[in-house]
Amino acid sequence: MALPPLLIEPLSEEVARLFTTDDLKRIMLKATGLGLHEEWVPDNLVGRQKAFALLEAVSRQDAEPLVLAEMLARRPHAAEFADLVGRACPEARAALPGTVRQVEEVISGLTEIRARLDEAPVRERLSQSRDRLSMIVDTVDSLDAYKSLHECLHQIQIKQFRALNDAARALPTDLRQAAELRVYCNQLRSACVMARSAVDQLPPAPIPRATETLWIDALEAAAAQVQDAIDGADPAGARSALRQIRWIIQNTPPRLNSLIFATASALPLDDLAHALEDVAGADGGEPIRAALRSLRLIIPTIRSEVVEHREWQEADIRITELDQLFERGGSGSDLIEEFAAIWIELKAMVQELVARDPDAAWARRILAYLEDVDDALAREQADASFEATYSAFRGEAQIRFLTVDSRLKGDCSALVRISLPLHRLLAELRP
């Protein structure tokens, strides 16, 4: 629901008074995943003009509940601003529904549209969007398939590789360990069956399907090799197959993870919003309008989560580089010098991420650990205490990355539920 025009002026005065340009940049990134000047307002505007243009822009895109809620969270004691927000956008004062609930609204709207396809205006408007809907379905199906493939491998993570390797060594004599290897083999074979089913969910383009089938074939062949090695009491053959399995399980999930987030960032949800908007304009009714409102909240939420995930992933790459310094066994001034060069970049990334949610408990903890590492680095002693200080920071940062990762995956899981009603719509729109 758009902001009342008469309240945009006083709201913009409060926004200009309470927030700097840097504040607004962080608010817009966190709330919508889009840059302030890149997407919302020209960079030549200042003060109240900038605030006014921003409020008009977010109102046009129905993003005002998310943006104003984020502003309220950052200025909880600004009573006059809170009162204006309560009058202009009551939804921003309440707890916004999560993505799961919003997806339910979208599904209800799509179900309503399907029930009204016999109405000429509805069918005509939706038929004009058929190609866009097909693209949406393909992208959502791809997201679902990559998530399913990732989950197949996640269930068989080879964390116990040393124990499996020991079991392979003992093949000629230890029947109990041979039985454990058989259990693991059966888990692999079951995972391959589920993975092939997931590949069938991908759109019928040959290259994506062939790419995923390659590692499934290799994993299935390695599992068969382990099975043959058990039957033939061949420890060397079993260990060779386990090395192949370990390589697949170590290298494939990160690639699938990248595909999940690349697909999530490419979801053409704006096209779905345009299609719903077209139908809603044809006396669509409340379920369709509610679906459109929910979708306009889902779009910036997913986009902002993708941006935050990408930036934490970039920080995590620097953390891996620092880990490798310690793993190489470096010491003394050389380690400190190399550490400091990477740390400068990592620290700036993490400080920017923390600045978007500065009052959160996780943010305060990470800032404290940042200061601890700075203090330890200043002592220029690459000792066990220095490594322990860095490890404390690393653990907290990686927990935050895991939280961001889990939230985005959860919202993607909710979002793929729109695939079935979209497939049903397309089936009934075919000439």
BELJO-V804618 format. One line per field, one symbol per residue. phi: phi as a letter, one per 40 degrees, with the letter a starting at -180 (. if undefined). Layout:
phi->???
This chain:
phi->.cccdcccccccccccccbcccdcdccccccbgbcdccbbbccccbfccccccccccccccfccccccccccccbcbcccccccccccadccccccccddcccdcccccccccccbcccdccccccccbcccccccccccccdccccccccdcccbdcccdcccccccdcdcbbccccccccdcdcccccccccccccccccdccccdcccccdccdcccccccccdcccccfbccccccccccccccccbcdcccdccdccccccdcccccccccccccccfcgcdcccccccccccdcccccccccccccccccccccccdcccccgcagccccccdccccdccccccccccccaccccccccccccdcccdcccccfbcbccccccccccddcccccdcccccccccccccccccccccdcccccccc
